């Protein structure tokens, strides 16, 4: 019913979806009118930056594998 490639692909997608940490959104202060023209700098933890970079590279690698190296069972 499922091939090994489809199983591994599904497991990789599931790992990417469940392995990323949940991020809480920071609330912006609504009381100052001066900050409408400026952006507030929010420092992100190093672990979060590394996790996002690794997840992005993994998705790029998965797309390259899918489009360049994946062979359909019909071929």
PDB file of N, H, CA, C and O in Angstrom:
ATOM      1  N   UNK A   1       0.826  -1.174   0.000  1.00  0.00           N
ATOM      2  CA  UNK A   1       0.000   0.000   0.000  1.00  0.00           C
ATOM      3  C   UNK A   1       0.885   1.258   0.000  1.00  0.00           C
ATOM      4  O   UNK A   1       0.747   2.088  -0.898  1.00  0.00           O
ATOM      5  N   UNK A   2       1.780   1.421   0.971  1.00  0.00           N
ATOM      6  H   UNK A   2       1.892   0.746   1.701  1.00  0.00           H
ATOM      7  CA  UNK A   2       2.731   2.534   0.996  1.00  0.00           C
ATOM      8  C   UNK A   2       4.111   2.012   0.655  1.00  0.00           C
ATOM      9  O   UNK A   2       4.508   0.934   1.098  1.00  0.00           O
ATOM     10  N   UNK A   3       4.825   2.768  -0.122  1.00  0.00           N
ATOM     11  H   UNK A   3       4.503   3.644  -0.482  1.00  0.00           H
ATOM     12  CA  UNK A   3       6.197   2.390  -0.407  1.00  0.00           C
ATOM     13  C   UNK A   3       7.103   2.937   0.697  1.00  0.00           C
ATOM     14  O   UNK A   3       6.692   3.772   1.503  1.00  0.00           O
ATOM     15  N   UNK A   4       8.341   2.447   0.715  1.00  0.00           N
ATOM     16  H   UNK A   4       8.675   1.769   0.061  1.00  0.00           H
ATOM     17  CA  UNK A   4       9.286   2.913   1.730  1.00  0.00           C
ATOM     18  C   UNK A   4       9.577   4.396   1.564  1.00  0.00           C
ATOM     19  O   UNK A   4       9.701   5.118   2.553  1.00  0.00           O
ATOM     20  N   UNK A   5       9.686   4.859   0.321  1.00  0.00           N
ATOM     21  H   UNK A   5       9.586   4.272  -0.482  1.00  0.00           H
ATOM     22  CA  UNK A   5       9.978   6.275   0.075  1.00  0.00           C
ATOM     23  C   UNK A   5       8.844   7.157   0.580  1.00  0.00           C
ATOM     24  O   UNK A   5       9.091   8.204   1.177  1.00  0.00           O
ATOM     25  N   UNK A   6       7.603   6.740   0.346  1.00  0.00           N
ATOM     26  H   UNK A   6       7.402   5.889  -0.139  1.00  0.00           H
ATOM     27  CA  UNK A   6       6.467   7.520   0.800  1.00  0.00           C
ATOM     28  C   UNK A   6       6.403   7.527   2.330  1.00  0.00           C
ATOM     29  O   UNK A   6       6.058   8.544   2.932  1.00  0.00           O
ATOM     30  N   UNK A   7       6.727   6.417   2.948  1.00  0.00           N
ATOM     31  H   UNK A   7       7.007   5.591   2.460  1.00  0.00           H
ATOM     32  CA  UNK A   7       6.736   6.326   4.405  1.00  0.00           C
ATOM     33  C   UNK A   7       7.802   7.246   4.990  1.00  0.00           C
ATOM     34  O   UNK A   7       7.534   7.972   5.947  1.00  0.00           O
ATOM     35  N   UNK A   8       9.010   7.223   4.423  1.00  0.00           N
ATOM     36  H   UNK A   8       9.228   6.633   3.646  1.00  0.00           H
ATOM     37  CA  UNK A   8      10.090   8.082   4.913  1.00  0.00           C
ATOM     38  C   UNK A   8       9.757   9.553   4.694  1.00  0.00           C
ATOM     39  O   UNK A   8      10.054  10.390   5.546  1.00  0.00           O
ATOM     40  N   UNK A   9       9.154   9.867   3.576  1.00  0.00           N
ATOM     41  H   UNK A   9       8.913   9.187   2.884  1.00  0.00           H
ATOM     42  CA  UNK A   9       8.756  11.247   3.310  1.00  0.00           C
ATOM     43  C   UNK A   9       7.698  11.731   4.282  1.00  0.00           C
ATOM     44  O   UNK A   9       7.750  12.866   4.755  1.00  0.00           O
ATOM     45  N   UNK A  10       6.737  10.868   4.579  1.00  0.00           N
ATOM     46  H   UNK A  10       6.694   9.945   4.195  1.00  0.00           H
ATOM     47  CA  UNK A  10       5.700  11.228   5.543  1.00  0.00           C
ATOM     48  C   UNK A  10       6.285  11.398   6.935  1.00  0.00           C
ATOM     49  O   UNK A  10       5.907  12.318   7.660  1.00  0.00           O
ATOM     50  N   UNK A  11       7.198  10.521   7.312  1.00  0.00           N
ATOM     51  H   UNK A  11       7.505   9.774   6.723  1.00  0.00           H
ATOM     52  CA  UNK A  11       7.841  10.642   8.623  1.00  0.00           C
ATOM     53  C   UNK A  11       8.683  11.912   8.718  1.00  0.00           C
ATOM     54  O   UNK A  11       8.701  12.563   9.763  1.00  0.00           O
ATOM     55  N   UNK A  12       9.371  12.268   7.652  1.00  0.00           N
ATOM     56  H   UNK A  12       9.356  11.740   6.803  1.00  0.00           H
ATOM     57  CA  UNK A  12      10.170  13.495   7.650  1.00  0.00           C
ATOM     58  C   UNK A  12       9.268  14.717   7.780  1.00  0.00           C
ATOM     59  O   UNK A  12       9.584  15.643   8.527  1.00  0.00           O
ATOM     60  N   UNK A  13       8.152  14.730   7.063  1.00  0.00           N
ATOM     61  H   UNK A  13       7.895  13.978   6.456  1.00  0.00           H
ATOM     62  CA  UNK A  13       7.222  15.853   7.154  1.00  0.00           C
ATOM     63  C   UNK A  13       6.623  15.950   8.552  1.00  0.00           C
ATOM     64  O   UNK A  13       6.484  17.047   9.094  1.00  0.00           O
ATOM     65  N   UNK A  14       6.273  14.821   9.130  1.00  0.00           N
ATOM     66  H   UNK A  14       6.386  13.930   8.690  1.00  0.00           H
ATOM     67  CA  UNK A  14       5.719  14.812  10.478  1.00  0.00           C
ATOM     68  C   UNK A  14       6.741  15.295  11.495  1.00  0.00           C
ATOM     69  O   UNK A  14       6.398  16.032  12.420  1.00  0.00           O
ATOM     70  N   UNK A  15       7.992  14.887  11.331  1.00  0.00           N
ATOM     71  H   UNK A  15       8.270  14.289  10.580  1.00  0.00           H
ATOM     72  CA  UNK A  15       9.046  15.328  12.242  1.00  0.00           C
ATOM     73  C   UNK A  15       9.269  16.829  12.130  1.00  0.00           C
ATOM     74  O   UNK A  15       9.497  17.496  13.140  1.00  0.00           O
ATOM     75  N   UNK A  16       9.208  17.372  10.917  1.00  0.00           N
ATOM     76  H   UNK A  16       9.023  16.831  10.096  1.00  0.00           H
ATOM     77  CA  UNK A  16       9.376  18.811  10.740  1.00  0.00           C
ATOM     78  C   UNK A  16       8.216  19.587  11.343  1.00  0.00           C
ATOM     79  O   UNK A  16       8.413  20.657  11.919  1.00  0.00           O
ATOM     80  N   UNK A  17       7.006  19.050  11.211  1.00  0.00           N
ATOM     81  H   UNK A  17       6.846  18.180  10.742  1.00  0.00           H
ATOM     82  CA  UNK A  17       5.851  19.756  11.742  1.00  0.00           C
ATOM     83  C   UNK A  17       5.790  19.717  13.258  1.00  0.00           C
ATOM     84  O   UNK A  17       5.428  20.711  13.887  1.00  0.00           O
ATOM     85  N   UNK A  18       6.135  18.591  13.853  1.00  0.00           N
ATOM     86  H   UNK A  18       6.429  17.783  13.342  1.00  0.00           H
ATOM     87  CA  UNK A  18       6.015  18.456  15.297  1.00  0.00           C
ATOM     88  C   UNK A  18       7.297  18.806  16.034  1.00  0.00           C
ATOM     89  O   UNK A  18       7.264  19.053  17.240  1.00  0.00           O
ATOM     90  N   UNK A  19       8.419  18.833  15.341  1.00  0.00           N
ATOM     91  H   UNK A  19       8.446  18.633  14.362  1.00  0.00           H
ATOM     92  CA  UNK A  19       9.684  19.080  16.009  1.00  0.00           C
ATOM     93  C   UNK A  19      10.013  20.539  16.216  1.00  0.00           C
ATOM     94  O   UNK A  19      10.931  20.860  16.971  1.00  0.00           O
ATOM     95  N   UNK A  20       9.283  21.437  15.561  1.00  0.00           N
ATOM     96  H   UNK A  20       8.538  21.176  14.948  1.00  0.00           H
ATOM     97  CA  UNK A  20       9.576  22.849  15.730  1.00  0.00           C
ATOM     98  C   UNK A  20       8.898  23.351  16.990  1.00  0.00           C
ATOM     99  O   UNK A  20       7.749  22.993  17.251  1.00  0.00           O
ATOM    100  N   UNK A  21       9.580  24.175  17.779  1.00  0.00           N
ATOM    101  H   UNK A  21      10.513  24.466  17.567  1.00  0.00           H
ATOM    102  CA  UNK A  21       8.987  24.666  19.028  1.00  0.00           C
ATOM    103  C   UNK A  21       7.883  25.671  18.749  1.00  0.00           C
ATOM    104  O   UNK A  21       7.913  26.394  17.753  1.00  0.00           O
ATOM    105  N   UNK A  22       6.907  25.702  19.651  1.00  0.00           N
ATOM    106  H   UNK A  22       6.883  25.115  20.460  1.00  0.00           H
ATOM    107  CA  UNK A  22       5.842  26.696  19.495  1.00  0.00           C
ATOM    108  C   UNK A  22       6.367  28.041  19.967  1.00  0.00           C
ATOM    109  O   UNK A  22       7.109  28.125  20.946  1.00  0.00           O
ATOM    110  N   UNK A  23       5.981  29.067  19.275  1.00  0.00           N
ATOM    111  H   UNK A  23       5.378  28.999  18.479  1.00  0.00           H
ATOM    112  CA  UNK A  23       6.485  30.415  19.536  1.00  0.00           C
ATOM    113  C   UNK A  23       5.314  31.284  19.973  1.00  0.00           C
ATOM    114  O   UNK A  23       4.278  31.323  19.308  1.00  0.00           O
ATOM    115  N   UNK A  24       5.480  31.973  21.082  1.00  0.00           N
ATOM    116  H   UNK A  24       6.321  31.942  21.622  1.00  0.00           H
ATOM    117  CA  UNK A  24       4.449  32.902  21.509  1.00  0.00           C
ATOM    118  C   UNK A  24       4.728  34.263  20.890  1.00  0.00           C
ATOM    119  O   UNK A  24       5.881  34.684  20.797  1.00  0.00           O
ATOM    120  N   UNK A  25       3.699  34.932  20.478  1.00  0.00           N
ATOM    121  H   UNK A  25       2.762  34.590  20.554  1.00  0.00           H
ATOM    122  CA  UNK A  25       3.847  36.220  19.813  1.00  0.00           C
ATOM    123  C   UNK A  25       3.969  37.328  20.848  1.00  0.00           C
ATOM    124  O   UNK A  25       3.255  37.330  21.851  1.00  0.00           O
ATOM    125  N   UNK A  26       4.858  38.252  20.609  1.00  0.00           N
ATOM    126  H   UNK A  26       5.438  38.250  19.794  1.00  0.00           H
ATOM    127  CA  UNK A  26       5.031  39.396  21.498  1.00  0.00           C
ATOM    128  C   UNK A  26       3.977  40.441  21.176  1.00  0.00           C
ATOM    129  O   UNK A  26       3.664  40.684  20.011  1.00  0.00           O
ATOM    130  N   UNK A  27       3.432  41.060  22.220  1.00  0.00           N
ATOM    131  H   UNK A  27       3.686  40.864  23.167  1.00  0.00           H
ATOM    132  CA  UNK A  27       2.437  42.104  22.010  1.00  0.00           C
ATOM    133  C   UNK A  27       3.133  43.446  21.845  1.00  0.00           C
ATOM    134  O   UNK A  27       4.093  43.757  22.551  1.00  0.00           O
ATOM    135  N   UNK A  28       2.642  44.218  20.918  1.00  0.00           N
ATOM    136  H   UNK A  28       1.862  43.965  20.344  1.00  0.00           H
ATOM    137  CA  UNK A  28       3.187  45.540  20.672  1.00  0.00           C
ATOM    138  C   UNK A  28       2.476  46.538  21.581  1.00  0.00           C
ATOM    139  O   UNK A  28       1.261  46.448  21.758  1.00  0.00           O
ATOM    140  N   UNK A  29       3.201  47.476  22.153  1.00  0.00           N
ATOM    141  H   UNK A  29       4.188  47.549  22.010  1.00  0.00           H
ATOM    142  CA  UNK A  29       2.534  48.489  22.989  1.00  0.00           C
ATOM    143  C   UNK A  29       1.671  49.401  22.122  1.00  0.00           C
ATOM    144  O   UNK A  29       2.107  49.874  21.073  1.00  0.00           O
ATOM    145  N   UNK A  30       0.446  49.640  22.573  1.00  0.00           N
ATOM    146  H   UNK A  30       0.091  49.256  23.426  1.00  0.00           H
ATOM    147  CA  UNK A  30      -0.496  50.435  21.786  1.00  0.00           C
ATOM    148  C   UNK A  30      -0.634  51.853  22.325  1.00  0.00           C
ATOM    149  O   UNK A  30      -1.421  52.632  21.789  1.00  0.00           O
ATOM    150  N   UNK A  31       0.105  52.209  23.367  1.00  0.00           N
ATOM    151  H   UNK A  31       0.745  51.576  23.803  1.00  0.00           H
ATOM    152  CA  UNK A  31      -0.108  53.491  24.014  1.00  0.00           C
ATOM    153  C   UNK A  31       0.700  54.630  23.410  1.00  0.00           C
ATOM    154  O   UNK A  31       0.360  55.789  23.647  1.00  0.00           O
ATOM    155  N   UNK A  32       1.733  54.368  22.658  1.00  0.00           N
ATOM    156  H   UNK A  32       2.010  53.426  22.465  1.00  0.00           H
ATOM    157  CA  UNK A  32       2.540  55.468  22.133  1.00  0.00           C
ATOM    158  C   UNK A  32       2.245  55.681  20.651  1.00  0.00           C
ATOM    159  O   UNK A  32       2.197  54.732  19.869  1.00  0.00           O
ATOM    160  N   UNK A  33       2.051  56.934  20.286  1.00  0.00           N
ATOM    161  H   UNK A  33       2.090  57.705  20.921  1.00  0.00           H
ATOM    162  CA  UNK A  33       1.768  57.253  18.882  1.00  0.00           C
ATOM    163  C   UNK A  33       3.045  57.508  18.098  1.00  0.00           C
ATOM    164  O   UNK A  33       3.020  57.505  16.867  1.00  0.00           O
ATOM    165  N   UNK A  34       4.179  57.731  18.796  1.00  0.00           N
ATOM    166  H   UNK A  34       4.200  57.733  19.796  1.00  0.00           H
ATOM    167  CA  UNK A  34       5.443  57.982  18.114  1.00  0.00           C
ATOM    168  C   UNK A  34       5.988  56.746  17.424  1.00  0.00           C
ATOM    169  O   UNK A  34       6.725  56.870  16.447  1.00  0.00           O
ATOM    170  N   UNK A  35       5.655  55.579  17.894  1.00  0.00           N
ATOM    171  H   UNK A  35       5.056  55.478  18.688  1.00  0.00           H
ATOM    172  CA  UNK A  35       6.247  54.346  17.388  1.00  0.00           C
ATOM    173  C   UNK A  35       5.573  53.846  16.119  1.00  0.00           C
ATOM    174  O   UNK A  35       5.927  52.771  15.633  1.00  0.00           O
ATOM    175  N   UNK A  36       4.632  54.570  15.575  1.00  0.00           N
ATOM    176  H   UNK A  36       4.344  55.443  15.970  1.00  0.00           H
ATOM    177  CA  UNK A  36       3.965  54.132  14.354  1.00  0.00           C
ATOM    178  C   UNK A  36       4.900  54.135  13.161  1.00  0.00           C
ATOM    179  O   UNK A  36       4.726  53.344  12.234  1.00  0.00           O
ATOM    180  N   UNK A  37       5.903  55.026  13.174  1.00  0.00           N
ATOM    181  H   UNK A  37       6.044  55.669  13.928  1.00  0.00           H
ATOM    182  CA  UNK A  37       6.800  55.112  12.036  1.00  0.00           C
ATOM    183  C   UNK A  37       8.088  54.327  12.242  1.00  0.00           C
ATOM    184  O   UNK A  37       8.940  54.313  11.354  1.00  0.00           O
ATOM    185  N   UNK A  38       8.253  53.674  13.391  1.00  0.00           N
ATOM    186  H   UNK A  38       7.561  53.686  14.113  1.00  0.00           H
ATOM    187  CA  UNK A  38       9.474  52.933  13.680  1.00  0.00           C
ATOM    188  C   UNK A  38       9.133  51.487  14.012  1.00  0.00           C
ATOM    189  O   UNK A  38       8.023  51.167  14.436  1.00  0.00           O
ATOM    190  N   UNK A  39      10.123  50.628  13.805  1.00  0.00           N
ATOM    191  H   UNK A  39      11.025  50.889  13.461  1.00  0.00           H
ATOM    192  CA  UNK A  39       9.992  49.234  14.193  1.00  0.00           C
ATOM    193  C   UNK A  39      10.667  49.031  15.531  1.00  0.00           C
ATOM    194  O   UNK A  39      11.707  49.628  15.808  1.00  0.00           O
ATOM    195  N   UNK A  40      10.079  48.192  16.357  1.00  0.00           N
ATOM    196  H   UNK A  40       9.234  47.707  16.132  1.00  0.00           H
ATOM    197  CA  UNK A  40      10.709  47.825  17.623  1.00  0.00           C
ATOM    198  C   UNK A  40      11.625  46.641  17.398  1.00  0.00           C
ATOM    199  O   UNK A  40      11.281  45.705  16.677  1.00  0.00           O
ATOM    200  N   UNK A  41      12.788  46.688  18.016  1.00  0.00           N
ATOM    201  H   UNK A  41      13.067  47.449  18.602  1.00  0.00           H
ATOM    202  CA  UNK A  41      13.737  45.581  17.916  1.00  0.00           C
ATOM    203  C   UNK A  41      13.399  44.553  18.990  1.00  0.00           C
ATOM    204  O   UNK A  41      13.380  44.873  20.178  1.00  0.00           O
ATOM    205  N   UNK A  42      13.136  43.331  18.574  1.00  0.00           N
ATOM    206  H   UNK A  42      13.152  43.071  17.608  1.00  0.00           H
ATOM    207  CA  UNK A  42      12.852  42.244  19.499  1.00  0.00           C
ATOM    208  C   UNK A  42      13.967  41.226  19.361  1.00  0.00           C
ATOM    209  O   UNK A  42      14.139  40.628  18.299  1.00  0.00           O
ATOM    210  N   UNK A  43      14.721  41.030  20.422  1.00  0.00           N
ATOM    211  H   UNK A  43      14.581  41.516  21.285  1.00  0.00           H
ATOM    212  CA  UNK A  43      15.832  40.085  20.396  1.00  0.00           C
ATOM    213  C   UNK A  43      15.291  38.660  20.442  1.00  0.00           C
ATOM    214  O   UNK A  43      14.493  38.318  21.315  1.00  0.00           O
ATOM    215  N   UNK A  44      15.727  37.839  19.502  1.00  0.00           N
ATOM    216  H   UNK A  44      16.375  38.117  18.792  1.00  0.00           H
ATOM    217  CA  UNK A  44      15.298  36.442  19.435  1.00  0.00           C
ATOM    218  C   UNK A  44      16.370  35.563  20.063  1.00  0.00           C
ATOM    219  O   UNK A  44      17.561  35.833  19.903  1.00  0.00           O
ATOM    220  N   UNK A  45      15.963  34.511  20.778  1.00  0.00           N
ATOM    221  H   UNK A  45      14.996  34.292  20.908  1.00  0.00           H
ATOM    222  CA  UNK A  45      16.961  33.606  21.362  1.00  0.00           C
ATOM    223  C   UNK A  45      17.777  32.902  20.274  1.00  0.00           C
ATOM    224  O   UNK A  45      17.281  32.627  19.181  1.00  0.00           O
ATOM    225  N   UNK A  46      19.034  32.621  20.601  1.00  0.00           N
ATOM    226  H   UNK A  46      19.437  32.844  21.488  1.00  0.00           H
ATOM    227  CA  UNK A  46      19.925  31.984  19.633  1.00  0.00           C
ATOM    228  C   UNK A  46      19.394  30.619  19.197  1.00  0.00           C
ATOM    229  O   UNK A  46      19.484  30.259  18.023  1.00  0.00           O
ATOM    230  N   UNK A  47      18.846  29.868  20.138  1.00  0.00           N
ATOM    231  H   UNK A  47      18.773  30.161  21.091  1.00  0.00           H
ATOM    232  CA  UNK A  47      18.294  28.551  19.803  1.00  0.00           C
ATOM    233  C   UNK A  47      17.174  28.630  18.785  1.00  0.00           C
ATOM    234  O   UNK A  47      17.050  27.769  17.913  1.00  0.00           O
ATOM    235  N   UNK A  48      16.364  29.659  18.900  1.00  0.00           N
ATOM    236  H   UNK A  48      16.465  30.358  19.608  1.00  0.00           H
ATOM    237  CA  UNK A  48      15.268  29.840  17.940  1.00  0.00           C
ATOM    238  C   UNK A  48      15.809  30.176  16.555  1.00  0.00           C
ATOM    239  O   UNK A  48      15.319  29.662  15.549  1.00  0.00           O
ATOM    240  N   UNK A  49      16.824  31.042  16.507  1.00  0.00           N
ATOM    241  H   UNK A  49      17.222  31.459  17.324  1.00  0.00           H
ATOM    242  CA  UNK A  49      17.433  31.404  15.222  1.00  0.00           C
ATOM    243  C   UNK A  49      18.042  30.178  14.550  1.00  0.00           C
ATOM    244  O   UNK A  49      17.876  29.976  13.347  1.00  0.00           O
ATOM    245  N   UNK A  50      18.743  29.368  15.325  1.00  0.00           N
ATOM    246  H   UNK A  50      18.879  29.532  16.303  1.00  0.00           H
ATOM    247  CA  UNK A  50      19.376  28.166  14.783  1.00  0.00           C
ATOM    248  C   UNK A  50      18.306  27.176  14.325  1.00  0.00           C
ATOM    249  O   UNK A  50      18.437  26.565  13.265  1.00  0.00           O
ATOM    250  N   UNK A  51      17.247  27.018  15.125  1.00  0.00           N
ATOM    251  H   UNK A  51      17.141  27.515  15.986  1.00  0.00           H
ATOM    252  CA  UNK A  51      16.170  26.096  14.760  1.00  0.00           C
ATOM    253  C   UNK A  51      15.473  26.489  13.474  1.00  0.00           C
ATOM    254  O   UNK A  51      15.170  25.634  12.642  1.00  0.00           O
ATOM    255  N   UNK A  52      15.215  27.775  13.304  1.00  0.00           N
ATOM    256  H   UNK A  52      15.460  28.470  13.980  1.00  0.00           H
ATOM    257  CA  UNK A  52      14.564  28.251  12.080  1.00  0.00           C
ATOM    258  C   UNK A  52      15.478  28.052  10.880  1.00  0.00           C
ATOM    259  O   UNK A  52      15.023  27.660   9.805  1.00  0.00           O
ATOM    260  N   UNK A  53      16.778  28.322  11.064  1.00  0.00           N
ATOM    261  H   UNK A  53      17.149  28.640  11.937  1.00  0.00           H
ATOM    262  CA  UNK A  53      17.723  28.134   9.956  1.00  0.00           C
ATOM    263  C   UNK A  53      17.819  26.665   9.558  1.00  0.00           C
ATOM    264  O   UNK A  53      17.834  26.347   8.369  1.00  0.00           O
ATOM    265  N   UNK A  54      17.885  25.766  10.543  1.00  0.00           N
ATOM    266  H   UNK A  54      17.873  26.024  11.509  1.00  0.00           H
ATOM    267  CA  UNK A  54      17.974  24.333  10.249  1.00  0.00           C
ATOM    268  C   UNK A  54      16.692  23.838   9.579  1.00  0.00           C
ATOM    269  O   UNK A  54      16.747  23.065   8.622  1.00  0.00           O
ATOM    270  N   UNK A  55      15.542  24.284  10.080  1.00  0.00           N
ATOM    271  H   UNK A  55      15.498  24.912  10.857  1.00  0.00           H
ATOM    272  CA  UNK A  55      14.273  23.872   9.470  1.00  0.00           C
ATOM    273  C   UNK A  55      14.178  24.371   8.028  1.00  0.00           C
ATOM    274  O   UNK A  55      13.694  23.650   7.156  1.00  0.00           O
ATOM    275  N   UNK A  56      14.632  25.594   7.773  1.00  0.00           N
ATOM    276  H   UNK A  56      15.025  26.180   8.482  1.00  0.00           H
ATOM    277  CA  UNK A  56      14.605  26.125   6.416  1.00  0.00           C
ATOM    278  C   UNK A  56      15.510  25.341   5.480  1.00  0.00           C
ATOM    279  O   UNK A  56      15.127  25.021   4.354  1.00  0.00           O
ATOM    280  N   UNK A  57      16.723  25.031   5.958  1.00  0.00           N
ATOM    281  H   UNK A  57      17.033  25.290   6.872  1.00  0.00           H
ATOM    282  CA  UNK A  57      17.638  24.241   5.130  1.00  0.00           C
ATOM    283  C   UNK A  57      17.095  22.838   4.883  1.00  0.00           C
ATOM    284  O   UNK A  57      17.258  22.282   3.797  1.00  0.00           O
ATOM    285  N   UNK A  58      16.447  22.268   5.903  1.00  0.00           N
ATOM    286  H   UNK A  58      16.315  22.719   6.785  1.00  0.00           H
ATOM    287  CA  UNK A  58      15.858  20.933   5.725  1.00  0.00           C
ATOM    288  C   UNK A  58      14.738  20.961   4.687  1.00  0.00           C
ATOM    289  O   UNK A  58      14.621  20.045   3.873  1.00  0.00           O
ATOM    290  N   UNK A  59      13.922  22.005   4.713  1.00  0.00           N
ATOM    291  H   UNK A  59      14.018  22.750   5.374  1.00  0.00           H
ATOM    292  CA  UNK A  59      12.853  22.108   3.718  1.00  0.00           C
ATOM    293  C   UNK A  59      13.409  22.329   2.314  1.00  0.00           C
ATOM    294  O   UNK A  59      12.894  21.765   1.349  1.00  0.00           O
ATOM    295  N   UNK A  60      14.447  23.137   2.195  1.00  0.00           N
ATOM    296  H   UNK A  60      14.866  23.595   2.979  1.00  0.00           H
ATOM    297  CA  UNK A  60      15.073  23.337   0.885  1.00  0.00           C
ATOM    298  C   UNK A  60      15.655  22.026   0.381  1.00  0.00           C
ATOM    299  O   UNK A  60      15.495  21.689  -0.793  1.00  0.00           O
ATOM    300  N   UNK A  61      16.330  21.282   1.255  1.00  0.00           N
ATOM    301  H   UNK A  61      16.459  21.556   2.208  1.00  0.00           H
ATOM    302  CA  UNK A  61      16.883  19.987   0.870  1.00  0.00           C
ATOM    303  C   UNK A  61      15.802  18.997   0.467  1.00  0.00           C
ATOM    304  O   UNK A  61      15.961  18.248  -0.498  1.00  0.00           O
ATOM    305  N   UNK A  62      14.696  18.998   1.217  1.00  0.00           N
ATOM    306  H   UNK A  62      14.567  19.606   2.000  1.00  0.00           H
ATOM    307  CA  UNK A  62      13.591  18.102   0.881  1.00  0.00           C
ATOM    308  C   UNK A  62      12.993  18.458  -0.473  1.00  0.00           C
ATOM    309  O   UNK A  62      12.661  17.564  -1.251  1.00  0.00           O
ATOM    310  N   UNK A  63      12.852  19.736  -0.766  1.00  0.00           N
ATOM    311  H   UNK A  63      13.122  20.462  -0.134  1.00  0.00           H
ATOM    312  CA  UNK A  63      12.326  20.142  -2.076  1.00  0.00           C
ATOM    313  C   UNK A  63      13.288  19.764  -3.207  1.00  0.00           C
ATOM    314  O   UNK A  63      12.863  19.278  -4.255  1.00  0.00           O
ATOM    315  N   UNK A  64      14.573  19.990  -2.987  1.00  0.00           N
ATOM    316  H   UNK A  64      14.918  20.385  -2.136  1.00  0.00           H
ATOM    317  CA  UNK A  64      15.545  19.596  -4.018  1.00  0.00           C
ATOM    318  C   UNK A  64      15.517  18.091  -4.259  1.00  0.00           C
ATOM    319  O   UNK A  64      15.559  17.636  -5.402  1.00  0.00           O
ATOM    320  N   UNK A  65      15.444  17.324  -3.173  1.00  0.00           N
ATOM    321  H   UNK A  65      15.410  17.694  -2.244  1.00  0.00           H
ATOM    322  CA  UNK A  65      15.362  15.865  -3.326  1.00  0.00           C
ATOM    323  C   UNK A  65      14.105  15.498  -4.107  1.00  0.00           C
ATOM    324  O   UNK A  65      14.159  14.667  -5.013  1.00  0.00           O
ATOM    325  N   UNK A  66      12.978  16.109  -3.763  1.00  0.00           N
ATOM    326  H   UNK A  66      12.934  16.784  -3.026  1.00  0.00           H
ATOM    327  CA  UNK A  66      11.702  15.756  -4.388  1.00  0.00           C
ATOM    328  C   UNK A  66      11.711  16.065  -5.883  1.00  0.00           C
ATOM    329  O   UNK A  66      11.275  15.244  -6.691  1.00  0.00           O
ATOM    330  N   UNK A  67      12.202  17.237  -6.248  1.00  0.00           N
ATOM    331  H   UNK A  67      12.555  17.903  -5.592  1.00  0.00           H
ATOM    332  CA  UNK A  67      12.120  17.641  -7.651  1.00  0.00           C
ATOM    333  C   UNK A  67      13.263  17.111  -8.507  1.00  0.00           C
ATOM    334  O   UNK A  67      13.088  16.925  -9.711  1.00  0.00           O
ATOM    335  N   UNK A  68      14.425  16.865  -7.918  1.00  0.00           N
ATOM    336  H   UNK A  68      14.568  17.017  -6.940  1.00  0.00           H
ATOM    337  CA  UNK A  68      15.572  16.457  -8.725  1.00  0.00           C
ATOM    338  C   UNK A  68      15.890  14.965  -8.629  1.00  0.00           C
ATOM    339  O   UNK A  68      16.308  14.360  -9.616  1.00  0.00           O
ATOM    340  N   UNK A  69      15.701  14.377  -7.476  1.00  0.00           N
ATOM    341  H   UNK A  69      15.361  14.868  -6.674  1.00  0.00           H
ATOM    342  CA  UNK A  69      16.179  13.013  -7.278  1.00  0.00           C
ATOM    343  C   UNK A  69      15.091  11.966  -7.139  1.00  0.00           C
ATOM    344  O   UNK A  69      15.366  10.777  -7.301  1.00  0.00           O
ATOM    345  N   UNK A  70      13.854  12.373  -6.842  1.00  0.00           N
ATOM    346  H   UNK A  70      13.631  13.339  -6.710  1.00  0.00           H
ATOM    347  CA  UNK A  70      12.790  11.413  -6.628  1.00  0.00           C
ATOM    348  C   UNK A  70      12.381  10.785  -7.946  1.00  0.00           C
ATOM    349  O   UNK A  70      12.091  11.481  -8.919  1.00  0.00           O
ATOM    350  N   UNK A  71      12.361   9.487  -7.967  1.00  0.00           N
ATOM    351  H   UNK A  71      12.597   8.921  -7.177  1.00  0.00           H
ATOM    352  CA  UNK A  71      11.927   8.738  -9.153  1.00  0.00           C
ATOM    353  C   UNK A  71      10.573   8.121  -8.850  1.00  0.00           C
ATOM    354  O   UNK A  71      10.395   7.452  -7.833  1.00  0.00           O
ATOM    355  N   UNK A  72       9.629   8.351  -9.740  1.00  0.00           N
ATOM    356  H   UNK A  72       9.774   8.895 -10.567  1.00  0.00           H
ATOM    357  CA  UNK A  72       8.301   7.769  -9.535  1.00  0.00           C
ATOM    358  C   UNK A  72       8.356   6.264  -9.778  1.00  0.00           C
ATOM    359  O   UNK A  72       9.206   5.787 -10.531  1.00  0.00           O
ATOM    360  N   UNK A  73       7.449   5.509  -9.141  1.00  0.00           N
ATOM    361  H   UNK A  73       6.759   5.897  -8.529  1.00  0.00           H
ATOM    362  CA  UNK A  73       7.460   4.053  -9.325  1.00  0.00           C
ATOM    363  C   UNK A  73       7.181   3.623 -10.764  1.00  0.00           C
ATOM    364  O   UNK A  73       7.501   2.498 -11.146  1.00  0.00           O
ATOM    365  N   UNK A  74       6.586   4.512 -11.567  1.00  0.00           N
ATOM    366  H   UNK A  74       6.326   5.427 -11.257  1.00  0.00           H
ATOM    367  CA  UNK A  74       6.271   4.162 -12.947  1.00  0.00           C
ATOM    368  C   UNK A  74       7.515   4.153 -13.833  1.00  0.00           C
ATOM    369  O   UNK A  74       7.538   3.464 -14.852  1.00  0.00           O
ATOM    370  N   UNK A  75       8.537   4.897 -13.464  1.00  0.00           N
ATOM    371  H   UNK A  75       8.519   5.457 -12.636  1.00  0.00           H
ATOM    372  CA  UNK A  75       9.728   5.038 -14.325  1.00  0.00           C
ATOM    373  C   UNK A  75      10.598   3.832 -14.293  1.00  0.00           C
ATOM    374  O   UNK A  75      11.631   3.799 -14.961  1.00  0.00           O
TER     375      UNK A  75
END
